[in-house]
Amino acid sequence: MNQITGPTGEEPLAVDDLDAFKQAFRRHAAGVAAVTSLDPQGKPVGFTATSLASLAAVPPMATFNMSQVASAYPAMTVGNHVAIHMLGPRSRHIAEKLAADHDVRFAGDHWTPGPHGLPILSDVTAWMVGTVLEVHPVHNNAVIVVQIETGALGPEDEALLYHERSYMKPGAIDA
Amino acid sequence: MNQITGPTGEEPLAVDDLDAFKQAFRRHAAGVAAVTSLDPQGKPVGFTATSLASLAAVPPMATFNMSQVASAYPAMTVGNHVAIHMLGPRSRHIAEKLAADHDVRFAGDHWTPGPHGLPILSDVTAWMVGTVLEVHPVHNNAVIVVQIETGALGPEDEALLYHERSYMKPGAIDA
């Protein structure tokens, strides 16, 4: 393990230490999305994701990362469908619900069945439905590549962020 | 192409249309990072990334997405080293510099050589150095998986966001 001091005297960071790695990523803010799908038994599964990223616009593709022990992971098979939802401060309760115990994530009226029977979450700022194109397991986690096929915009809202262990929203730099 | 109207009367979104896909992702805010490396000729390359995501903490791994036509893509070979920098509002000029024409991205004194000769950018809130573990080409783009080996924290700053085509920072939801 090397500790390296940066060019301008930064505090050294031991990044093979779990806390130190998390500390670095805590300086990075992330948008909050929710991914839902149906597992092989047809049961709704889903989770709150801070790793959603655009991969390409033509064809429209997105990626997210997840743990292989997540309750939604059995749904992530090539060709299966997923719904990706963009969340705003108004749908913060959805983010909290989908981050709770997996048994209660779909208990309630915060979703309705949509295309392919997928759970479509209410009050989201946008949702997209696509097909799992690639699954890349890496150690105990996986990168999921989704090709987007359709979707809809929801009511306008600001964007929901997760940063410093809190839900936040974007603000002006000079404010 | 199907247009689907959502359960609560959302505006239909034709997501195989480039603008519509971008419109959905414009409702998603993203943290801003900068990735640097050395290309096969040893020349500094890099770019501003809004796709940086944590993949795992043990071992510490991160992912980002990029175009295969990016000037930095030739550096993304398994085993090569990359530096990933977290940016704050104070280092917004770095984000702009690394998003400018690739010929001028390293013209200036905004970086110094670091571990493995990698360009380490100044005034960032954190930087991490790692090894390219996997490269997954998807159409004209690619998902890059990096295993982090070391790094340092920089001066404290808020997190830099890119949202609605502007640089922003996180703010309180109830503010």
Interface residues (C-beta under 8 A of the other chain):
Chain A: M1 N2 Q3 I4 T5 G6 P7 T8 E10 E11 P12 L13 A14 V15 D16 L18 A20 F21 K22 Q23 A24 F25 R27 H28 A29 A30 G31 A33 T50 S51 L52 A53 S54 L55 A56 A57 V58 P59 P60 M61 A62 T63 F64 N65 M86 G88 P89 R92 T112 G114 P115 I120 S122 D123 T125 A126 W127 M128 V129 L133 E134 H136 V138 H139 N140 N141 V143 V145 I148 E149 T150 G151 A152 L153 G154 P155 D157 A159 L160 L161 H163 E164 Y167 M168 K169 P170 G171 A172 I173 A175
Chain B: M1 N2 Q3 I4 T5 G6 P7 T8 E10 E11 P12 L13 A14 V15 D16 L18 A20 F21 K22 Q23 A24 F25 R27 H28 A29 A30 G31 A33 T50 S51 L52 A53 S54 L55 A56 A57 V58 P59 P60 M61 A62 T63 F64 N65 M86 G88 P89 R92 T112 G114 P115 I120 S122 D123 T125 A126 W127 M128 V129 L133 E134 H136 V138 H139 N140 N141 V143 V145 I148 E149 T150 G151 A152 L153 G154 P155 D157 A159 L160 L161 H163 E164 Y167 M168 K169 P170 G171 A172 I173 A175
